[in-house]
Amino acid sequence: MFLALALIVGSMMLLRNSAHSMKISDEKMKKIQARKAEIEAEESAEDREW
C-alpha cells in the first residue's frame, strides 16, 4: 500500500517538475492564441444562432 502511494506521489511530483521545462516559442504562442480566439468566435456565433 505504501509503495503504491509513494509511486503515485513521486510520479505526480515528476510530472509537475517537467511541466515547467516545456518552453513554447513566442511565435507558436501567438498562433495558439489566435486559433483559440478564432474558435471562441465561431462558438459564439453558433450560440447566437440558437
Order of alpha helices (4+ residues) and beta strands (2+ residues): alpha-alpha
